Amino acid sequence: MWKIQIPKTESKVEEATLFKWHKNEGDKVVKGELVAEIETFKAAVEINSPNTGIIYRIFVKEGETVPVNTVIAILIEEGEEIFPEDIKLFLRNQKKDSPRPEKEKLISSVKDKVLSDIKREKIKIAPVARKLALAKGVDLSLINGSGPGGVITKKDIEGYLSKTREKTDFTIKEVRELRGVQKITAERLTYSYKNIPQFTLYRKIDISSILVLRKDLNTQSDQHFSLIDFIIKSLVSTFEKYPGFNAIFEEGKYKIIKEVNISLAVATDRGLMVPVLNNLENKGISEIAQIRRDVTNKALKGKLQPEDFEGGTFTITNLGLQGIEYFNPIINPPQVAILGIGKSDSFLPLSLTVDHRIIDGAKGADFLQLLSKKLASSKREVIKR
């Protein structure tokens, strides 16, 4: 008997959403065969069978979000006899090993604070009111008790809740819960916006010579070159003078990275994916184009694996196809900069957002100016290795 579990794809990932089951209870599978797909950390991750056997029991339904390491199914050998005690043992071990989601930790911390305040006798509260406050996570320091001696009553708690309850004068058509990629994206963007002081610089670049070169290469070669390929090549060259933009900031340390690993935002049916194009520092334009096509195709087909999202040092996001010229891209932590690409003709609008803890305005402007020169430079400069 074997466990099929939610894998730990990255150190900061604590939960995942089961996107789709490809097998049902009772189905036969072979080792390495696809059994399910999950979504986590902006990745659609395939879960393969750990061995050859039969799917005996499925514990997690499609759409459910559970902690990493959760046992989602049990696989048995054909003809193997299973007893109820075996299943209970699996589930018991699962509960011991699985970390609590952040939401549970938050609720627990609120309850602990309420209990702590009560135990220290800072707050006088009736038992029934205490129970309601714990259930609702009410901050008792915000409530004035109306009972004898200032004791907080159930009526006080209910009054507080009624005042803070959301009031609307419209009809809610539909309520959608964020799951999978959307949920992870929302959490990471919220963290970035709240915790990273960031600002955006804008510049329009003459790319007429690059457009001519791109047209010539696409005519002469079997490969298809995108404008993004030339931008990446120019970024690599710009990092040689300004390596501090190809960096990460984590655990209070600013780390400049030797390898150039570009995180490229790709819009897919499942949401925004940001896979990484690795080790571009010594690549020519043809190699960059091939890597970019391979990774983008994997993203669009839902074939990305956890390792395809690891190690990014700088992010590019493109809204030019949607007709947007300038925008404020949000930094992809722990990186320190992100470049937004706008709608181009013979000029290309760029929006560079940087981490102000690491990069000041003058340095950001200098970086963007040099990148502009690289993109507007001679053909030889752009396509050289």
Order of alpha helices (4+ residues) and beta strands (2+ residues): beta-beta-beta-beta-beta-beta-beta-beta-alpha-alpha-alpha-alpha-alpha-beta-alpha-alpha-beta-beta-beta-beta-beta-beta-alpha-beta-beta-beta-alpha-alpha
